[in-house]
Amino acid sequence: MRLTADNQYRWQDTLLEAVRIGGVLAGLVLLSACSMSGTSQASHTVSVDAARVGQKMLPLEVSATGNAIAYSSFEIRPEIDGQVAGIHFREGQDVKKGYTPPRGVHRPECWRALEVERE
């Protein structure tokens, strides 16, 4: 069937009328549902919890378990081959750049290699 201008307007009018009738029926159903008189008033109440507001100090420290991950890490390796005879600083002590232990501590060949490297 080929739609002409007259047929197209007839279909649009019929569809529009069906939508209007559906809207009226939906409105009637909603109005009848709202005006039911058999329901009790207690079923429409809403329970509300209340709490007293107060001001208090909160702890700045919180005890918790977890894992600590370092931001960065590094490895300390000797620049020359040799054997470490002792550690001549305390753990946590600040050591300035270029710090060398006393001369009598390491073997002489280690000191010679260090002097050659500095030149």
Steps between C-alpha positions, in 0.01 A plus 500: 500500500639833402471786747361817358479827685140430602579147627803628694294764679231240580760271662644790699154603621416142603829462687453834675150401609629167640766684703238738639271214607795319663593815693146545629485135613837527678382815680182328616698203636734731691215704646316190616816361663556823694147521633477153663329541836564150644868550585609593850691817575772312695633329187600837355724607791874521449747414777773754566822454702633799689837560664632775725777707346802579714855628474802294609866454420594225257833315527773607260655151507329186385639154572467271198669205335637511149807493280762774470650560157811715453484790254847416373775251572869476425783251524840572654786331315874559520670675211812286546551132572606421851392368831320714756699475822263705713232765509626828641177691540183453701167408345304814425808725526525777239796438268618777271584447136856376457523342848786250527579281800838524678798385288611204710168320467514368140769326302748728321400381149147625562635843592719509189203411277293771664774762446539400134125528451494851650770623257 
